[in-house]
Structures are given as C-alpha cells and as structure tokens.
Amino acid sequence: MAIVWYQEKQYPITAGESVLDTLLKNQFTCSYSCRSGVCQTCLMKAENGEPPERAQQGLKETLKKQGYFLSCICYPDQDLHISSKNNNSVSAWIVGKEILSQDVVKVILRCEDRIQYFAGQYITLTRQDKLSRSYSLASLPEEETLEIHVRKIPNGQMSSWLYDEAQVGEPLQIHGPIGDCFYTPGQSNQPLLLAGTGTGLAPLYGILKDALTQKHQGEVWLFHGALHSKGLYLVDELVSLVKKHANFHYSPTVLQGDPDELIKVGNLEETIFTQFPKLSAWRAYVCGHPELVVSLKKKLFLKGVSLKNIFSDAFITYPKNNT
C-alpha cells in the first residue's frame, strides 16, 4: 500500500483510490472539476517520489520534469511526498447575464484582480459550496470583463444554476487560465479553420475576434454546427463581422431543418470537407463535443493539416446530476 505525504502528515492510499480521493476523504479542500484527467484543475506536485506515467498524461514536458501530476487519476505504486500547485484563485462576481438561445446563457464576470489569458483558453469557476466547472473564454484579454457561454444541461448542478438561478453580484472563485487553444500572431497570411458544435463556439468566437483584432490577413472560416437552427446563436454578431471583414466567412450547419441563404443542412464534417477537400497549408481550431473533436482532428490531419497546426478544446461531459 502506497503512502502519500501531504502537509507533513502521511495518509495510506487504499486500492482503487486516487490521490485526490485520499485527500478529500481526509477532509482537505482541493481544487478539482472533471475527475477524469482533462481539465487539469487538480494539478499537484511530487516533491519526492515518481508519479505514475498515466497521472502525467496531457501535461507539457516542462511540467512533467518538475514532478507535476493530475491527482484525480494518480494511483501511485510507491510513496509520494506531494504539495499543491501554486495556482492562485481570483475572486470574481457575476455582472451580467444574457440568454443567447433556448439552452445557452452568456455570463459576464468581473475579477477582483485582472487575470492574464489568451482568448479561447478556459477557466474553472468555483461556487461558494466548492462545486467547480470549467468554461472557455469568449472575451478578449484587453476587455475589463470575462465572457463565458454556458449550455444548460438537464439536472446539471452548475449549468442549471448559472442559467436559471445565479444573480448579478453572485460571488465565485476563478482558477486558471488553462489550455493552448488560442490564436498566436505570426504567419498572418495562413488560412484559419475554426470548427465546433454547441458552446464550442465560445472559444472559437474569442479566437476569431482575437485574430481579426490583430489584423490576420489570411482567410478565416468559422463552421458552427447544431442539431437545429434554434441551437445556433450569435448569428447576427457573426454576420456583422462577415460584413466588416472581407477575409472572414461564417458557415452555420444544422442536422435537421430546411436550408436557407445562410444555414446549410447536413453533417458538419461533410460541410467542411466539401468546401475544402485539401487543407495542407491551414491552421485549425476544433472545439466542442469530445467525439467530434477526436474525429475532426484525425480527418484534418488526413486532409493535410500538420499536427502542430491543430489546436483543440474537447468539452468534458459530466455524469448525470453532476454538471
């Protein structure tokens, strides 16, 4: 049985129990969200001992070399002396809400201290009862507030609360930002492909605005997919950007409904690759449902996009009653 040393005390880890489970069982307050090794909110550091390889999956090499690991998927086979990651939280509060569609709400947040981030990265929100969830940023770093888009999921603890109940002035804690799905300047003539479904539009919208603000010269195509037209949102804002920027193109696609001058009906991937059968010189951003992200990344690579030019944000699916 492995032992974890934390804050100068030792705690045995029972079979099938992660480091995070052990700490929570012993009444420690820990930052965590997805509990599946994706969001990286539960990042901790091994001061002595080697964390299992799986507990470092998805981490940058610079973090691995320093001993950082994901406590929610860390099942050690040797003793570990660990410490919390230096990841300061920032106090924030809700300053605005706007219903964007039948199940999506825009939430505007103001932080006590400005945070540094890139549009498209994600933050973790923590309520006063310690419930935490991660959301992508649709705002730009130079703006005074943060913008997130939240899809209301039936029985979702955080999403339903933000959509229906949370009021202006509600306090929250923000951790982050995290993620490498954001626009970087340079190669301003490179064509950009942005694709996503549902609230996968949030990071893409931030990336799009950032690229246009930084005067990206190459063609920029945004493909947004939904089940039906009511699932689309920010349509007027995106059409307005098309009119202002000759290099920006917006292609909304739905699986059900009738096509019109703007909206196409069909599979999002088919829409993209019918328009662009070859994409060897492109940079791509893919956000939304994990299955879409995995599938589209593979097909983009097969269509010629270099892996180093594919950036993604797979949205976590939480268990029922835990969203």
Helices and strands as residue ranges (DSSP letters): E 3-6, E 9-12, H 19-25, E 43-48, G 53-56, H 61-65, E 68-70, G 71-73, E 80-84, E 90-101, E 104-111, E 122-126, E 132-136, E 146-151, H 157-160, I 161-165, E 171-178, E 192-197, G 198-200, H 201-213, E 220-226, G 229-231, H 235-244, E 248-254, E 264-265, H 268-275, E 283-288, H 290-302, G 307-309, E 310-314
